[in-house]
Amino acid sequence: MDTIYHKRRPDATRNIQEEFNLKNTTVYGGYNLIADFIKAKRLEAILGKCVGIKKADWCTYEFSFILRCLIDGYILGMERTKHFEALEEENLIKEKLGVKKLPDYTTLNKDLKRFKDEGDIEGLKAFGMRLIRSSDVHTSAGSVEFMRGIDKKMGQIVKRYKKLKRRGKVLARFDEGFDSEENYKEAEELGWGYVGKVRCFNPLKLNIFGIKRWRKVGNSSRDIEVASITYKAGRWSKGRRVVIIRWQDDGGTQGSFFDELNYNYAAFVTNLNWAEEDIYGFYNNRGTVENRIKEAKYGFGIDKIPTDEFYANYAALQLKMIAYNLVSLFQAEVMDMGTLRMSIRSIRKMFINIAGKLIKRGRQRILKLAEDYIYKDRHLKMREQLASI
């Protein structure tokens, strides 16, 4: 006969005794996947090359390892260096990183203070850009390869990707640093729609002066005037549509030096047939930036100040943003499409904070996880996807 739970007495909880004698356990079972992904990205090796700070040979931990520990901790939710105290004896992390003990939080704090000037921070910035683009490309010169890689990856993880391209739903934005024939040509060959900001050099200025009709458009912040021309820059292989935006400031310093009426100008090259104001709006649209800032603040603690030194705090901020980008890459490359909008707090709750026990079977180390783990199938799919990277 089935038990009738609605007849259960209120507050009827069984007494269960507690014992603290379970060994080789972890509360971060999902870190096993994250750590393997970080290994695939060669994080420590590249950090060691990008960041020039070195510790003495007799030190227990190399500086790149210290940075790795900080990044791992930020991914796991350690917002302040004091919080890292909870990880010092974490069995799975020690086993994955091959150490008997992780650095204590005072060591992490002291090593953050090794960042003394802007030059030290530049190494972290360079690593961050290298991580975002690819493991081998860290300047705009590699943008074409980056675009091809993104297109290939999107074709693997987005259903009906080719159909979306044919319908003009795959869009790219280029800032001035990516204003090149190679980038525009590649976007066109890939079937992407694009909007790129163009510098107003003298040949383009002459074309702007030739515009006779401007269309006034109401904007939420100011009135603008718009126009379109077909323009071929000296480095372009063909003429392309260029959208011109102009607006007036009240004698501000940002007025254009080549316009007596004190207009400001912005030019955008595009292969889209949208209205000029929509091109302008698309380029300037901040999209989900506010949500991303909120995610970095509440998910990685970028508002938490770890030390009383400026460059140490600056370094901590950069490391937290590297952790943020690593999680974003993990979502895009390893997790399924349904997780792309998932917050780091949800990812930790569902896929990282998993109880487990480490055992040895012969020479093999095994992480035992719960048989009835609700997201087991998704975890196994992530493991399979990770193996293909």
N, C-alpha and C positions, 0 to 999 in steps of 0.2 A: 504494500500500500504506500502511495506517495506521501511524503511528509507535507503537512499543511503549515506553511511558514507563517501565515497570518495569525496563527494561534500562539505564536511564540511570545513568551513573557517579556515585557519591556525591560531593557537593561540586563538581559540575561546573557552575559559574556562569560566564557570559560576562563579559568585561571590557567595561564601558561607561564611556566618558569623560564627565566632567561639565563643563559650561560655564555660567557665570552671566551670561547675556546675553539672557534672555527678558524682554521688557518688557510693562508694562500687564497684569500678571497678578494673581490673587487666590487666596487659599486659603479664602475665605468666600463662595463663589458663592451660597449660600442666603440670604445677608444681603439680597440684592436683594428677595426676597419679604418678609422681616421688615421692612425699611425702608419698603416700600410699605404694609404693614399699620400701622406706627407713624404714617406720614403720614395714613392714613385716620382715625386716632384723634386727630389734631391735637395730638400730645404736646407739642411745643415751645411752641405758642401758649398752651395751657392751663397748662403749667408756668409760663410767664412771668406769667400772671395770678394763679396761686395762690401763687407764691413771690415775696415782696416784695423780695428782695435784688437790688440793681442794681450793675453795674460802671460805671466811668467811660466816657464816650463814646469816648475815644481807644483803649480796649482792643480788641485784635484780635478777641476772641470775647465775645459776649453771655453772660450768666450762664445763661440758659435753654439755650443751645447747649452750654455746659459740662456741664450736667446731662444733656442728651441724649446727649452722648458717653459719659458715665459709664454711663448705662443701657444704651446699645448695647454697650459693652464688657463689662458684666456678663452680658448675654445671650450674648455670644460666648465667655465663659469667663474673662475677666480678673478674677481674684479680688482681687488687690492692685493699688494704683495703679501700682506699678513694672512690672506686667505690661503696662500700656497702652503701654509703649515699643514693643512689637511691632506696634502698630496705627498708629503715627505716619505711616508712608508707605504704608499699605494702600490700593491703587489704587481698589478698588471703593467703599470707604467714603468716600474723598475725593470721588470722582465723584458718589456719591449725595447727599452733604451739600453739594456745591458749594464746597469749599475746596481750596486748594493743599496745605495741610498741616494735620494734626489737632493739637490741643493736646498738648504733651508732658506726661509724667506729673507733672513738678514743678508745672506750671500747675494740673493737676487737683487735686493735693494742696493747693496754696495756696488754691484756690477752695473746696474743702471746708471750710476753716477760716473761711470767711466766715459759716458758721452759728455764731452766738454764744449763742443762748438758745432757750428753748422756743417762743417766738413765731415764730422762723425755721423751726423744724421743723414747726409747725402747717401751713404751706403745703404741705409734702410730704405730710403726712397727709391734708389736704383733697384733694389731687390723687389720692392712692391710693384714697380712697373714691369719688371721682368716676369714676375709671377702672373700679372694680369694678362700680359700679351702671350708669352710662351716661355718655355725654359731656355730657349736659344735666342729669342728676339727681344731686345730691350731698347730699340730706338725706332723712330718712325720709318726708317729705311726698310724695316721688316714688316710693314703693315700689309703688303699684298699677301705674303705668306700667312699672316695672321687671319686675313679675311677668308682665304681659302680653307684654312683650318676650321674657322667658325662655321663656314658654309657646309663643310663635310660633317662636322659634329651635329649641326642642326638637322641635317638630312637623316641622321641616325636616330635622333631622339624626338623629333617633331613629326607627328603624323601629317600626311598630305603636304609636306613642305614644298614640293615642286608646284603643287596647285596654289599654295599661298603666294609663291613667287609670281606665278602667272597672273594672279589677281592683284598684284601690286601691294601685297600686305607685308612684305619683308623690306624694312626700311633701315637706312643707316644715316648717321650724322657725322660729318667731318669738321673738326675745328681748323683754324688757320694753319696749324702745324702739319696737317695732312692734305693741304692744297697741292695736289700733283696730278698730272695726267695718268700716272700709273694707277693711283687709287680710283679715280673716276672710271677709267677704262675697265678695271677689274670689277668694280661694282656693276657696271653695265653688262659685262660678260656673264657675271653670276646671276643676273636678273634681279638685282636689288634696286629699289628706289632709293635715292639719296638726296641729301641737302648738305652742301659744304660751304663754309664761310670763305670768302675770297678777299685777299688784300687789295686795297684800292691803289694800285700803282698807276703811274701817269697814263698809259694807254687806256685803262679802264676809266680814269677820270675824264678823259676827252669824250668817251662814249656817254658818260653820265651827263656831261654838259649838253650833249646833243638831244637829250630827252625833252620833248616839248609838252607832253601830257603826263601829269601826275594825278593819281587817284587818291583822294583823302579817305582815310579809314579811321574810325573811332577805335581807340584802344583803351583797355581798362586803366592803364597808367598814364597815357598821353596820346594825343593825335599823331598819326604818322601819315606819310604819303608814300605810295608804292608805284612801281613801274617795272616792266620786264623788257629786256633786250636780248638779242642773240649776240654773243660775244665769243671771240676766239683769242685766248691768251697766247702769247708767243710759244709757250711750252705745250699747248694743247694740240691734239691731232685734228680737231674739228671744232666748229662753233657749237656752243651750248647755251641753253637758256640761263640767264643770270637775272635774278630778282634784286632790284634796288629798293632799299628802304631809306627814307630820310625823315628827320624830325628836327625841330628847333628847340634849343635851350635858351633860357633868358640870359644870354651873355656869358654862359659858363665857359670854363676852360676847355671843355670837351668839344666845342664847335670846330668844324673842319677848317683847316688853315687855307683851303683852296676855294672857299665859298664865302663871298662877302655878306650873304644873308645869315651866316652863322648856322648853317645846317650841319647836322651830323649825318653821316652816311654809313650804311652797311650793305654789303653785297653778298649774295648767296647763289652758288651754282647748283643746278638741280636738273634731274631728268623727269621730274614729276610735272603733271599738268594742273596742279592745284592753283587756287587763287593766291596772289602774292602774300596776302596777310596770313594765309594758312601755312605757307612756306616759312614765313617769319615766326609764326607761332610754334610750328613744329621744332624749329631749331632752338628757340629760346625756352621751350617747354621744359620745366624742371622735372616733370613726370613724378616719379616716386622718390625724389631726393629727400623730401621731408621724412618720409617713412623710413628711408635708409638711415638717416641721421638718428631717428628715434630707435631703430633697431641697434645701431652701434652704441647708443647711449644706454639703453635698458638691457641689451643682450651682452655687451662687452665692457660696459662701464667706462666709456671714454670720458665721462665727466668726473671720474675719480682721479685725484691727484696723489701719486704714490710717494713723492719725495718733496723736499724743499728746494730743489735745484731745477732750473728751467729746462736745460737740455736733457736731463734725466726724464723729466715729465714728457718732454717732446718725444723722446725715444719710446717711452711706454705707449704714447698715443699711436705712433707709427706701428709698433708691434701689435697693438690691438686691432688696427686696421688690416694688418697682414693676416691676423687670425680671422677677421671678418671675411676677407677675400678668399682665404683657403676654404672656409665653410661654403661660400658661394660657389667656388669651383667644384667642391665636392658635390653640392646639390646638382650642378649642371652636368658633371661628367660621370657621376656614380649613381646618384639617386634617381628615382623615376620623376616624370614630368609633374606629377601631382604635388611634389614637395617644393617646387620653385618659389612659391609664395609663402612657404612655411617659415615661421620665425625660428631663430636659434633656440629660444626657450622650448618650443615644441619639438625641435630636433633632439635636444638634450633629453627631454622627457620620454620621447618615443624610441630613440635609437642609440643614445649614448649612455644614459644612466640605467644600465642593466646589471643586475646582480649576477656574479659569476664566480667560479672557483677554478684556480689553476692547478693542473695535475701534470705529472710526468708519466709517460708510458714508454719505457725504454729510453731512447734519446729524444723522443718527440715531446714537445710541450703542447698541452691541450687546454683550451679555455672552455669549461663546461658552462653552458647557459641553460636557462629554464626550458624544460621540454614543452611547456604550454605558453611560451613567450608569444604574445598575441601578434607581433609583427615579424615572426620567424620567416615567413615566405618572402617578405620584402627585404629582410636582412640577407637572405641567401641570394636574391637577385642582385643586390648591391655587391656582394662578394664576387659574383660571376662577372658583373660589369667591370669591377676593379681589376680583375685578372686580365681583361682585354686592353687595359691602358698601357 
